[in-house]
Each structure stands twice: as structure tokens, then as C-alpha cells.
Amino acid sequence: MAEEMGEHKVAEIPEFRVKYNDVFSLRNLYMMMRLTLLAEGWKGSGGEEDGSDFEIYYSENIFQKAGHRGGKEMWVYWRLNKDFGPANRVNAYFKEYLDIDMHMVYMADVEMVHMGKKMMAQKGEIEIFFRPYLKGDMEGKWGKHPFLRHLRPVYEDRFMRVEIEKKEKDLWREAYRIQNTVKQYLELRNFAAIPQEQFFARRLGYEGSV
């Protein structure tokens, strides 16, 4: 009800996915995604500059090898948003959102040799879902007004339709670019070390891995 009275979805973009089943560095994948999203201007609910508030949910189950391939199953949810710029009346009406869900199964630590050096990585299957959408009436000036809320559908359909379609296309391109960046990164099998102090995934248990 709160969303109906104020901010509400005005456009949903079809979901993008990346699926990968092989050896990869979960720690480095996290860092690459975080840095990419920060560079694109995305932020978490608290607006932390280092992206430490991207993650809103993490769960982990460990399975034994008995009727199951074993390893860890993990779910990770990131919730991101982004303001439009420059600041003006039209841009202030809208905001971009991006939900990223990561599902990992059969995950296990493995030792490997990369460029002559032994290091730890992970082997398993990961699927990443990207769900972008656009919200409008962010300040609630229409939805919370007893008279204007009845006119909001007309206002958006007649006076904001071109702007909504433009922002929807821009959001589609941006989400596709992020999805493609993640896909290419995994296919490169990049195991290069990333400075530990930059890594923010606090609960994954791979802090010492590269």
C-alpha cells in the first residue's frame, strides 16, 4: 500500500542471467562486480561509498556426499539503486533499481596453480540473475495527494510516456552491459590477486582465498 501511495514501478526490464560451471575465484568475482557497479554509479540502500551495503541477504548450506554431489549451496541478494542526473524535475521523478541474486551449488575450495603459483579458488556452479526496474513518483507528490493520485496514471501515460520509454531503454542497455561484463570475466578465468583490504564480503568464508 505504501508503494501505491508513493513511489511505484513504472517499468520492468526482462531478466538477464549468467550461468557458469567450472573453477573460479568467488572472492575476485565479488570484487569485480562491486567495483564495476560502483563505477557505474550504483549504490546500496544506505548509500555507502564502498558498496558495503549492497548485500541484504546471505545463506549457506553444506551437503555431504551421500545422494548429493556435496559442497556448499549459497544464496546472495544484492539490492541496488541509482539516481538520474543531472538534477531536475523530470529526473527527480524517477529512480533506477537493480536486484542481483546469486545462486551457487556444489561449491568447494580447490587448490590450483596459476602462473606458477599455488592458490585457492572455488569449483562449482553459479547462476546470477539481474532484474532491473524503474520506479516513479519518488517524492510521493502524486501518490500521496488525495486528488493528484487519481491523475497519476494519466500524467505518466500522456506526459511522461516518452521519458519512461527512454529511461527504460537506457536501463536495459546498462543492465545488459553489466551482465556481459560478468560473463566475460568468468570466461576469462581470472585468478589474479585482489588486495585483501578491498574485499568486503564479510560472511563468505573465502577471505583468505585468491
CORNOR-V321570 format. One line per field, one symbol per residue. ss: DSSP state (A for helix, B for strand, O for the rest). phi: phi as a letter, one per 20 degrees, with the letter a starting at -180 (. if undefined). Layout:
ss = ???
phi = ???
This chain:
ss = OAAAAOOBBBBBOOOBBBBBBBBBOAAAAAAAAAAAAAAOOOBOOOOOOOOOOOBBBBBBBBBOOOOOOOBBBBBBBBBBBBBOOOOOAAAAABBBBBBBBBBBBBBBBBBBBBOOBBBBBBBBBBBBBBBBBBBBOOOOOOOOOOOAAAOAAAAAAAAOAAAAAAAAAAAAAAAAAAAAAAAAAAAAOOOOOOOAAAOOOOOOOOOOOO
phi = .ffffcfbfdacegfdcccbcaebeffffgfffffffffenfbefemffemfdfedbbcbcddeebmbfmnedcccddccbbeecffbfffffdbecbecddccclfbfcebdclndfbecccrdccdddcebddclfemfefeegdfffeggfgffeddgffffffffffgffffffgfffffffffledffdggfeedffdfndgeec
